[in-house]
Amino acid sequence: MPTIDIYTTPTCPYCLAAKALLDNKGVAYNELTVIGDPAKRQEMLERANGRHTVPQIFIDGQHIGGFDDMNALDRQGKLDPLLKRAAS
């Protein structure tokens, strides 16, 4: 299985949508909540090259972007191969 990290906040609708998409794919992920955790938010900013919105999604260390980016990959048929490649 790939290692998937997703930085979130509890009430973010895009975070919920990203988690639902990953849940539908049947993949496990590490949810890293940044609310109230300045160190975790700083970690996200550094890993995401300064992107400060949530969610920020990483698959095996590769920055995918936010929900819109991941959803676009899925619509283009590129997310499943990325998940499979990351898993092998």
DRENTORKOL-3810 file (N, C-alpha, C; in nm, 4 decimals):
REM DRENTORKOL-3810
@n.u->0.0836; n.v->-0.1187; n.w->0.0000; ca.u->0.0000; ca.v->0.0000; ca.w->0.0000; c.u->0.0879; c.v->0.1249; c.w->0.0000
@n.u->0.0441; n.v->0.2256; n.w->-0.0717; ca.u->0.1203; ca.v->0.3507; ca.w->-0.0700; c.u->0.1043; c.v->0.4218; c.w->0.0638
@n.u->0.1994; n.v->0.5051; n.w->0.0945; ca.u->0.1864; ca.v->0.5920; ca.w->0.2107; c.u->0.1216; c.v->0.7206; c.w->0.1629
@n.u->0.0055; n.v->0.7502; n.w->0.2181; ca.u->-0.0684; ca.v->0.8704; ca.w->0.1803; c.u->-0.0836; c.v->0.9571; c.w->0.3037
@n.u->-0.0345; n.v->1.0806; n.w->0.2932; ca.u->-0.0508; ca.v->1.1794; ca.w->0.3991; c.u->-0.1454; c.v->1.2856; c.w->0.3483
@n.u->-0.2415; n.v->1.3231; n.w->0.4312; ca.u->-0.3360; ca.v->1.4285; ca.w->0.3955; c.u->-0.3489; c.v->1.5237; c.w->0.5137
@n.u->-0.3093; n.v->1.6476; n.w->0.4902; ca.u->-0.3203; ca.v->1.7525; ca.w->0.5921; c.u->-0.4599; c.v->1.8113; c.w->0.5833
@n.u->-0.5279; n.v->1.8206; n.w->0.6972; ca.u->-0.6686; ca.v->1.8605; ca.w->0.6989; c.u->-0.6997; c.v->1.9535; c.w->0.8156
@n.u->-0.8232; n.v->2.0043; n.w->0.8114; ca.u->-0.8883; ca.v->2.0633; ca.w->0.9280; c.u->-1.0248; c.v->1.9943; c.w->0.9389
@n.u->-1.0813; n.v->1.9876; n.w->1.0575; ca.u->-1.2035; ca.v->1.9096; ca.w->1.0781; c.u->-1.3259; c.v->1.9558; c.w->0.9990
@n.u->-1.3404; n.v->2.0842; n.w->0.9733; ca.u->-1.4644; ca.v->2.1319; ca.w->0.9105; c.u->-1.4494; c.v->2.1659; c.w->0.7625
@n.u->-1.3364; n.v->2.1377; n.w->0.7043; ca.u->-1.3095; ca.v->2.1719; ca.w->0.5644; c.u->-1.3849; c.v->2.0775; c.w->0.4706
@n.u->-1.4756; n.v->2.1298; n.w->0.3875; ca.u->-1.5502; ca.v->2.0425; ca.w->0.2961; c.u->-1.4612; c.v->1.9761; c.w->0.1911
@n.u->-1.3544; n.v->2.0423; n.w->0.1503; ca.u->-1.2635; ca.v->1.9813; ca.w->0.0530; c.u->-1.1842; c.v->1.8680; c.w->0.1162
@n.u->-1.1535; n.v->1.8807; n.w->0.2448; ca.u->-1.0867; ca.v->1.7734; ca.w->0.3177; c.u->-1.1780; c.v->1.6507; c.w->0.3250
@n.u->-1.3046; n.v->1.6758; n.w->0.3571; ca.u->-1.4011; ca.v->1.5658; ca.w->0.3650; c.u->-1.4152; c.v->1.4973; c.w->0.2286
@n.u->-1.4188; n.v->1.5768; n.w->0.1218; ca.u->-1.4314; ca.v->1.5197; ca.w->-0.0133; c.u->-1.3070; c.v->1.4393; c.w->-0.0500
@n.u->-1.1900; n.v->1.4886; n.w->-0.0144; ca.u->-1.0656; ca.v->1.4162; ca.w->-0.0439; c.u->-1.0617; c.v->1.2834; c.w->0.0308
@n.u->-1.0995; n.v->1.2856; n.w->0.1580; ca.u->-1.1007; ca.v->1.1619; ca.w->0.2358; c.u->-1.2035; c.v->1.0643; c.w->0.1798
@n.u->-1.3189; n.v->1.1144; n.w->0.1364; ca.u->-1.4219; ca.v->1.0268; ca.w->0.0782; c.u->-1.3707; c.v->0.9625; c.w->-0.0496
@n.u->-1.3002; n.v->1.0387; n.w->-0.1334; ca.u->-1.2457; ca.v->0.9829; ca.w->-0.2565; c.u->-1.1450; c.v->0.8729; c.w->-0.2257
@n.u->-1.0568; n.v->0.8982; n.w->-0.1305; ca.u->-0.9595; ca.v->0.7957; ca.w->-0.0920; c.u->-1.0280; c.v->0.6745; c.w->-0.0295
@n.u->-1.1301; n.v->0.6996; n.w->0.0522; ca.u->-1.2062; ca.v->0.5884; ca.w->0.1110; c.u->-1.2701; c.v->0.5037; c.w->0.0016
@n.u->-1.3267; n.v->0.5689; n.w->-0.1001; ca.u->-1.3887; ca.v->0.4964; ca.w->-0.2119; c.u->-1.2873; c.v->0.4145; c.w->-0.2900
@n.u->-1.1625; n.v->0.4586; n.w->-0.2920; ca.u->-1.0549; ca.v->0.3847; ca.w->-0.3589; c.u->-1.0064; c.v->0.2692; c.w->-0.2727
@n.u->-1.0475; n.v->0.2676; n.w->-0.1463; ca.u->-1.0075; ca.v->0.1596; ca.w->-0.0569; c.u->-0.8637; c.v->0.1693; c.w->-0.0088
@n.u->-0.8088; n.v->0.2917; n.w->-0.0069; ca.u->-0.6712; ca.v->0.3072; ca.w->0.0389; c.u->-0.6693; c.v->0.3732; c.w->0.1761
@n.u->-0.5725; n.v->0.3332; n.w->0.2555; ca.u->-0.5549; ca.v->0.3917; ca.w->0.3883; c.u->-0.4720; c.v->0.5187; c.w->0.3748
@n.u->-0.4919; n.v->0.6111; n.w->0.4663; ca.u->-0.4166; ca.v->0.7363; ca.w->0.4647; c.u->-0.3926; c.v->0.7831; c.w->0.6071
@n.u->-0.2903; n.v->0.8655; n.w->0.6213; ca.u->-0.2586; ca.v->0.9284; ca.w->0.7487; c.u->-0.3181; c.v->1.0679; c.w->0.7460
@n.u->-0.4124; n.v->1.0941; n.w->0.8335; ca.u->-0.4717; ca.v->1.2273; ca.w->0.8419; c.u->-0.3944; c.v->1.3087; c.w->0.9447
@n.u->-0.3432; n.v->1.4228; n.w->0.9005; ca.u->-0.2640; ca.v->1.5105; ca.w->0.9850; c.u->-0.3395; c.v->1.6418; c.w->1.0008
@n.u->-0.4033; n.v->1.6609; n.w->1.1151; ca.u->-0.4838; ca.v->1.7802; ca.w->1.1387; c.u->-0.3930; c.v->1.8972; c.w->1.1757
@n.u->-0.4082; n.v->2.0075; n.w->1.1034; ca.u->-0.3217; ca.v->2.1237; ca.w->1.1266; c.u->-0.3853; c.v->2.2287; c.w->1.2173
@n.u->-0.5139; n.v->2.2163; n.w->1.2448; ca.u->-0.5808; ca.v->2.3175; ca.w->1.3268; c.u->-0.5258; c.v->2.3113; c.w->1.4690
@n.u->-0.4877; n.v->2.4267; n.w->1.5200; ca.u->-0.4345; ca.v->2.4337; ca.w->1.6557; c.u->-0.2960; c.v->2.3741; c.w->1.6714
@n.u->-0.2284; n.v->2.3451; n.w->1.5606; ca.u->-0.0954; ca.v->2.2849; ca.w->1.5670; c.u->-0.0019; c.v->2.3601; c.w->1.4730
@n.u->0.0561; n.v->2.4707; n.w->1.5205; ca.u->0.1426; ca.v->2.5510; ca.w->1.4338; c.u->0.2596; c.v->2.4722; c.w->1.3740
@n.u->0.3146; n.v->2.3783; n.w->1.4483; ca.u->0.4269; ca.v->2.2990; ca.w->1.3966; c.u->0.3810; c.v->2.2114; c.w->1.2797
@n.u->0.2635; n.v->2.1514; n.w->1.2916; ca.u->0.2108; ca.v->2.0660; ca.w->1.1839; c.u->0.1777; c.v->2.1509; c.w->1.0618
@n.u->0.1221; n.v->2.2704; n.w->1.0825; ca.u->0.0927; ca.v->2.3602; ca.w->0.9704; c.u->0.2219; c.v->2.4016; c.w->0.9002
@n.u->0.3265; n.v->2.4302; n.w->0.9775; ca.u->0.4553; ca.v->2.4675; ca.w->0.9188; c.u->0.5132; c.v->2.3509; c.w->0.8391
@n.u->0.5003; n.v->2.2310; n.w->0.8928; ca.u->0.5459; ca.v->2.1120; ca.w->0.8210; c.u->0.4744; c.v->2.1010; c.w->0.6868
@n.u->0.3427; n.v->2.1228; n.w->0.6872; ca.u->0.2645; ca.v->2.1177; ca.w->0.5634; c.u->0.3132; c.v->2.2232; c.w->0.4642
@n.u->0.3323; n.v->2.3463; n.w->0.5121; ca.u->0.3786; ca.v->2.4551; ca.w->0.4252; c.u->0.5112; c.v->2.4200; c.w->0.3586
@n.u->0.6020; n.v->2.3621; n.w->0.4348; ca.u->0.7325; ca.v->2.3251; ca.w->0.3800; c.u->0.7203; c.v->2.2129; c.w->0.2785
@n.u->0.6429; n.v->2.1113; n.w->0.3102; ca.u->0.6278; ca.v->1.9981; ca.w->0.2182; c.u->0.5522; c.v->2.0377; c.w->0.0923
@n.u->0.4580; n.v->2.1327; n.w->0.1044; ca.u->0.3723; ca.v->2.1718; ca.w->-0.0078; c.u->0.4241; c.v->2.2965; c.w->-0.0790
@n.u->0.5514; n.v->2.3283; n.w->-0.0594; ca.u->0.6125; ca.v->2.4429; ca.w->-0.1275; c.u->0.5344; c.v->2.5723; c.w->-0.1071
@n.u->0.4913; n.v->2.5946; n.w->0.0184; ca.u->0.4243; ca.v->2.7188; ca.w->0.0531; c.u->0.2741; c.v->2.7194; c.w->0.0366
@n.u->0.2164; n.v->2.6136; n.w->-0.0186; ca.u->0.0699; ca.v->2.6099; ca.w->-0.0289; c.u->0.0128; c.v->2.5985; c.w->0.1116
@n.u->-0.0827; n.v->2.6848; n.w->0.1417; ca.u->-0.1308; ca.v->2.6939; ca.w->0.2798; c.u->-0.2743; c.v->2.6479; c.w->0.2975
@n.u->-0.3428; n.v->2.6141; n.w->0.1895; ca.u->-0.4806; ca.v->2.5680; ca.w->0.2027; c.u->-0.4829; c.v->2.4173; c.w->0.2293
@n.u->-0.5901; n.v->2.3738; n.w->0.2899; ca.u->-0.6094; ca.v->2.2309; ca.w->0.3130; c.u->-0.7226; c.v->2.1822; c.w->0.2231
@n.u->-0.7191; n.v->2.0571; n.w->0.1856; ca.u->-0.6168; ca.v->1.9582; ca.w->0.2166; c.u->-0.4934; c.v->1.9742; c.w->0.1285
@n.u->-0.3836; n.v->1.9206; n.w->0.1766; ca.u->-0.2632; ca.v->1.9002; ca.w->0.0964; c.u->-0.2351; c.v->1.7507; c.w->0.1033
@n.u->-0.2197; n.v->1.6907; n.w->-0.0142; ca.u->-0.2152; ca.v->1.5452; ca.w->-0.0246; c.u->-0.0810; c.v->1.5022; c.w->-0.0823
@n.u->-0.0239; n.v->1.3976; n.w->-0.0208; ca.u->0.1038; ca.v->1.3412; ca.w->-0.0630; c.u->0.0881; c.v->1.1903; c.w->-0.0780
@n.u->0.1365; n.v->1.1371; n.w->-0.1889; ca.u->0.1367; ca.v->0.9926; ca.w->-0.2104; c.u->0.2817; c.v->0.9486; c.w->-0.2219
@n.u->0.3248; n.v->0.8664; n.w->-0.1272; ca.u->0.4644; ca.v->0.8235; ca.w->-0.1180; c.u->0.5603; c.v->0.9405; c.w->-0.1307
@n.u->0.5288; n.v->1.0487; n.w->-0.0600; ca.u->0.6147; ca.v->1.1653; ca.w->-0.0564; c.u->0.5972; c.v->1.2616; c.w->-0.1710
@n.u->0.5254; n.v->1.2215; n.w->-0.2761; ca.u->0.5026; ca.v->1.3094; ca.w->-0.3912; c.u->0.3833; c.v->1.3993; c.w->-0.3635
@n.u->0.4038; n.v->1.5297; n.w->-0.3782; ca.u->0.2962; ca.v->1.6250; ca.w->-0.3539; c.u->0.1959; c.v->1.6183; c.w->-0.4684
@n.u->0.0719; n.v->1.5837; n.w->-0.4358; ca.u->-0.0358; ca.v->1.5755; ca.w->-0.5341; c.u->-0.1069; c.v->1.7097; c.w->-0.5444
@n.u->-0.1166; n.v->1.7813; n.w->-0.4337; ca.u->-0.1870; ca.v->1.9085; ca.w->-0.4290; c.u->-0.3076; c.v->1.8960; c.w->-0.3391
@n.u->-0.4122; n.v->1.9716; n.w->-0.3724; ca.u->-0.5347; ca.v->1.9700; ca.w->-0.2949; c.u->-0.6382; c.v->1.8754; c.w->-0.3538
@n.u->-0.7608; n.v->1.8858; n.w->-0.3042; ca.u->-0.8670; ca.v->1.7982; ca.w->-0.3526; c.u->-0.8915; c.v->1.8158; c.w->-0.5018
@n.u->-0.8981; n.v->1.9410; n.w->-0.5487; ca.u->-0.9236; ca.v->1.9630; ca.w->-0.6910; c.u->-0.8171; c.v->1.8973; c.w->-0.7769
@n.u->-0.6913; n.v->1.9034; n.w->-0.7327; ca.u->-0.5821; ca.v->1.8408; ca.w->-0.8073; c.u->-0.5980; c.v->1.6881; c.w->-0.8094
@n.u->-0.6283; n.v->1.6298; n.w->-0.6935; ca.u->-0.6436; ca.v->1.4849; ca.w->-0.6864; c.u->-0.7659; c.v->1.4402; c.w->-0.7654
@n.u->-0.8742; n.v->1.5161; n.w->-0.7568; ca.u->-0.9956; ca.v->1.4820; ca.w->-0.8300; c.u->-0.9712; c.v->1.4895; c.w->-0.9812
@n.u->-0.8941; n.v->1.5895; n.w->-1.0253; ca.u->-0.8608; ca.v->1.6012; ca.w->-1.1675; c.u->-0.7791; c.v->1.4802; c.w->-1.2126
@n.u->-0.6839; n.v->1.4376; n.w->-1.1307; ca.u->-0.6072; ca.v->1.3162; ca.w->-1.1643; c.u->-0.6998; c.v->1.1958; c.w->-1.1778
@n.u->-0.7970; n.v->1.1864; n.w->-1.0877; ca.u->-0.8906; ca.v->1.0742; ca.w->-1.0927; c.u->-0.9747; c.v->1.0798; c.w->-1.2198
@n.u->-1.0258; n.v->1.1973; n.w->-1.2557; ca.u->-1.1077; ca.v->1.2109; ca.w->-1.3768; c.u->-1.0280; c.v->1.1801; c.w->-1.5029
@n.u->-0.8980; n.v->1.2079; n.w->-1.4999; ca.u->-0.8119; ca.v->1.1804; ca.w->-1.6151; c.u->-0.7628; c.v->1.0359; c.w->-1.6179
@n.u->-0.8014; n.v->0.9580; n.w->-1.5173; ca.u->-0.7583; ca.v->0.8189; ca.w->-1.5109; c.u->-0.6151; c.v->0.8015; c.w->-1.4630
@n.u->-0.5599; n.v->0.9046; n.w->-1.3997; ca.u->-0.4199; ca.v->0.8997; ca.w->-1.3576; c.u->-0.4007; c.v->0.8690; c.w->-1.2094
@n.u->-0.5073; n.v->0.8756; n.w->-1.1309; ca.u->-0.4914; ca.v->0.8526; ca.w->-0.9870; c.u->-0.4719; c.v->0.7047; c.w->-0.9561
@n.u->-0.5531; n.v->0.6176; n.w->-1.0141; ca.u->-0.5410; ca.v->0.4743; ca.w->-0.9850; c.u->-0.4028; c.v->0.4214; c.w->-1.0205
@n.u->-0.3479; n.v->0.4532; n.w->-1.1394; ca.u->-0.2123; ca.v->0.4063; ca.w->-1.1671; c.u->-0.1086; c.v->0.4611; c.w->-1.0688
@n.u->-0.1267; n.v->0.5852; n.w->-1.0251; ca.u->-0.0355; ca.v->0.6423; ca.w->-0.9273; c.u->-0.0445; c.v->0.5660; c.w->-0.7970
@n.u->-0.1637; n.v->0.5320; n.w->-0.7542; ca.u->-0.1804; ca.v->0.4546; ca.w->-0.6316; c.u->-0.1212; c.v->0.3151; c.w->-0.6471
@n.u->-0.1396; n.v->0.2542; n.w->-0.7627; ca.u->-0.0844; ca.v->0.1200; ca.w->-0.7856; c.u->0.0679; c.v->0.1240; c.w->-0.7945
@n.u->0.1227; n.v->0.2251; n.w->-0.8649; ca.u->0.2668; ca.v->0.2380; ca.w->-0.8786; c.u->0.3298; c.v->0.2632; c.w->-0.7413
@n.u->0.2634; n.v->0.3446; n.w->-0.6625; ca.u->0.3149; ca.v->0.3750; ca.w->-0.5293; c.u->0.3111; c.v->0.2503; c.w->-0.4412
@n.u->0.2141; n.v->0.1626; n.w->-0.4667; ca.u->0.1980; ca.v->0.0438; ca.w->-0.3848; c.u->0.2987; c.v->-0.0636; c.w->-0.4202
@n.u->0.3550; n.v->-0.0600; n.w->-0.5427; ca.u->0.4474; ca.v->-0.1677; ca.w->-0.5822; c.u->0.5903; c.v->-0.1384; c.w->-0.5489
END
